[in-house]
Amino acid sequence: MSTAAIACIYSRSGAGKSVDALYTAPTALFLTPAPGGLSASVRLTGIPPREQQVASIDHALKVLRADKTAKVVVLDDFSILAERSHLALDSSGAKGWAVWQRLQKGVLLLREHCINNGITLIMNAHEAPPKTGEDGTFMMGGPKMPSKAMSTALPHIASLVLRCDHDSFAAPPAWSGCYVCNPSDSRWLTKDRYCVVGKKAPMNLREILVRAVEAGHDVVVPPRAPGLEWLDQAAEGVARGLSTGQIVKAADAAGILAQAFAGRDPRHLRWAWRDGCARYTLRQSDDLFSMFSTTATATGAVAG
């Protein structure tokens, strides 16, 4: 059985992480601490989200155990959900270290349930910036949790930890956000177990997982919404066209898609364009072994 991805995405509010989750997993079960955060779904994708409100991490696990159909679960506003879990434990009489242990146990149980059942888990969190504590100890920035210890422990359970940032080079109609993953940057917690993201990648988690499969990982890619399976064919056409030079600029692909798939919902054509451009970029930026390719030029080589 393919291994399900565990992804932790964090950013400042409004950076687009919930929107990317809607595009990445339109059929996912979205567990949220409050309704309204997914209001953009129909406008952007034409698909109403499957959303359920939960009061705590333990409540989310209970819902997930009872649900036998979910293949992808998104914990949206996970920072708020964790904070509410902490407040509930604190009001129940649990204090100090016992509270953090129960919180961490809840997250671990959630992770184990998803892994054992092949469920992709996406946790969207707010951003806690780097800071120096009162004792002079530097603390890396990362997903915002009720305690700094939990913020630094959360990435250990994930296969991907990505921070959303602004891409100053992005031009409309491309989204201005990007994913940053640079473990050598001591200011921010990030992680890429698949070695496909690079220091900067398109803000498209599904295409990152597609690239992971292309790189040889047996990882689950969230399914397309029923009736939209053609999006992969369209996205692949855009990616190949850009790679071969048949499509000169990403913006040109929009008109080509509109002609090739005439009559389709413009929201879905933009979806295919979005995925195709991301697929091309991820393939082009995968330069981990480029210096060893047959096209690489060796300088200073000793003649045989």
N, C-alpha and C positions, 0 to 999 in steps of 0.2 A: 504494500500500500504506500502511495506517495505520502511524503511528510508534509504536514500543514505548516505554513509559515506563522510565526508569532511576530507581529510588527508593532513597534511603539513609535508613534509619530508625535512630535511636539513642536509648538510654535507659539508666538503671540496670538492673541485672539484676532480672528478675521483674516488669517493668512491663507485660508483655503483648504485646510486639512480635512474638514468634513465633506467639502465638495469633492475632493479627490477620492474619499471613501465611497461616495455615492457613485462616481464613475467606475471605480475599481470593482465594487461589489454591489451592483444594483439589486440583487436578490437577497442580500444579507439581512440578518436579523440585527437591527440597530437597537441596542439597549442604552437608554439615555436617562439622566437624572431629572430632566425636565423637557416637556414637549416644545416644539417650535424651532429647534436648532437645525432641522433638515428641510426647512420650508423652500429651499432653492431647488429641491429635487425635481419636481414636475416641470418647473420652468426650464431647467437645463437638460434633463434626460427624458422627460415625458413619462417617467415611472414613479408612482407613489411609493415612498419607502415603507418597508415593513418595520414599524417602530413600536417599541414597548418601553414604558417608563419603569425604572427600577430605583429602589431607595438606597441600595448598598451593594457592595461587592458580593456579599453572601446571597443577597436577593438575586443578583445577576446569575450566580452559579445555580441557584435553585430553578430559575426560569430555563436556563440552558439545559439542565438535566432533564427537565420535563419535556423539552422540545426535541422531537426526534427527526426533524426535517432540515434544520439549519446546517448549511455547509460553510457559511462564513458568518462570523459574529463581529460586530463593531461596537466597542465600548466608547461611545462618543462623550466628550466632556469627562474623560476619565479622572481628571484632577478633581472636579467637583464631586464625582461619585466617591472617590477615595476620601475626600474631606468629610462628606456626609457619613461615610462608614466610620471614620474616626470619631466624629461627634456622637454617633449612636453608641459606640463602644464606651466612650468616656462617660456618657450619661447613664450607662448600665452599671457603672461602678468599677469597671476595669481601669487601671491606672498605669502610667509609666511604660516600662518596657513590655508589659503584658499586652498593651494596646497595639504596639508596633508588631509584636509577634503574631497576634491574631490577624492583623491586616495583611502581613506578608504571607501567612498561611492561606488566607482567602485567595490572594492573587496566584499563589502556587497551585492551589487546587483547581482554579479556573484554567490555568495553563495546562495542567495534566489532563483535565477532561477534554480540552480541545485537541491536544496531541493524540490522545488515545482513541479519539473518535474522528480523526482526520478533518477537524474543523479549523479553518483559517481564522486567526484571532487578530484583530486590529484594534489597538488602544490609542485613541487620540487624546493628547494631554496638552495643557497649557505649558508655557515656558518659564522656568525659574532661571534667572540670569546668574552668571558667575559672581561670587562675592567672597569677601574675606571676613571670617568670623571675628567675634570680639577677642578671641584668644590669638588672633593673627593667622589662623589656619585658612588656607585658600580652599574654596569649595567650587568644583566645576559646575557649570550650568547644565541643565538637563530637564527632564520632565518634572513638572511641579507636583509634588506629593506632600502629604501632611508633615513629613519629617525629611530632613536631608538624607538620613540613612536609607529611607525607602526610595528616595529619588535616585540614589546611586546604586541601590540593589535591583531596581526594576529592570535596567538594561541587561542584567545577567540572565534573565529568563527569556529574552527575545532573540530572534534570529536577525532582525533588522531594527536598528534604532536610528531614526532619521530626524534631522532638524529642518524645519521649513525656513527659508530665507528669501530675500528679495533678489531677483536676477535683474540687474541694471541693464543687461544687454537684450532682454526680451522686448519685442515690439509687438503691438497688437496685430493680429488677433490672438497671439500666443499669451498664455497666462504668465503673469509677472513673477510668480513664485517658482522656487526650485527646492530640491532636497539637497542638503549638505551632509556629507559623511566623511569625516576626516579624523580618524582615531589618533593621528599624530598631533592634533590641536588639543593642547592641554586645557583649554578653556571650556570645551563643550563635550559632553558625553555623546558619542555616536558609535555605530557598530554595523558591519555588513558581513555576515557569515558567508554570503554567496560570492563575494569579491566581484561584483558587477556594477556597483553604484558609482565608484570613483568619488572624487572630492565634491563634485557637483553633478546632479542629475535632474532630468525633467521631473516635475511634480506629478508623477504617474506611477502609483504603486503597482498596479496590475502589470504594466509593461516592464517594471523592474523584475517581477516574478516571471514573466515570459522570458526575459533575458537570462534569468537564473536557470530556467529549463534548457534554453539553448546552450548554456555553458556546461550542461551535464548534470545539474542538480535534479533530483527526483522530488520536486516540490509541487504542491497543489497550486494551480492558477484558478482564481475565482471564476465561475462560469459566467457566460454572457446571459443577459435576460432572454427568456423565451421569445423567439422570433427575431432576435438581433444577432444571431450567430454569424451573419454575413459581415458584421463589423470587423472580424478578424481578417477576412479576405480583403476588404477594402483597406484596412490599416496596412496590411502586408504590401499591397500595391503601391501605397504612398511611400513606404519605407524603401522598397526596391527602386522605385522611380527616382527618389532622391539619391540613392546610393549609386545608381548607374549614370546619373546625369540626365535622364529623360525628363525629369522634373527639375528645373533649375533652382527654384526657390520654394520654400514651404508654402508661401501664400498662393503660388500657382496651383498647388495640389487641390485647393478648394474648388476651383472651377472644373478641374478634371473629375473630381468626385461627383460634382453636381450633374455632369454629363453622363458619366458611367452608371450612376445610380439615380437616374431621373425619376422624380415622383416620390422619393424617400423623404421622410421627415427631416427638415433642416437641422434639427437638434441632433439627430443621429448621424447626419453627414459630418457635422462638426465634431462629434464624438469619434468617428472613424479618422478624421483628419488629426485630431488631438493625439490619438493612439499611434497613428502612423508616424507622425513627426517624432514622438517620443521613442518609438522603436528604432527609428533611424539614428537618432542622437545617441542612444545607449549603445548601439552596435559600433558607431564611429568612435565613441569615447573609450571603448574597451581596449586600452593600449597596454594591458598588463604584460603581454608577450610580444608586442610589436617589434621590439628591438632584435628579436630572434627570428623574424620572418625572413623568407628568401628574398624579399624585396628591400630589406634593410641594407644600408651601405656600411661596410666595415671600413673604419679608418685606422690607419697605422698597422694593418695586418701584415704578418710576416709571410712573404711569398714562399710557396711550397716548392 
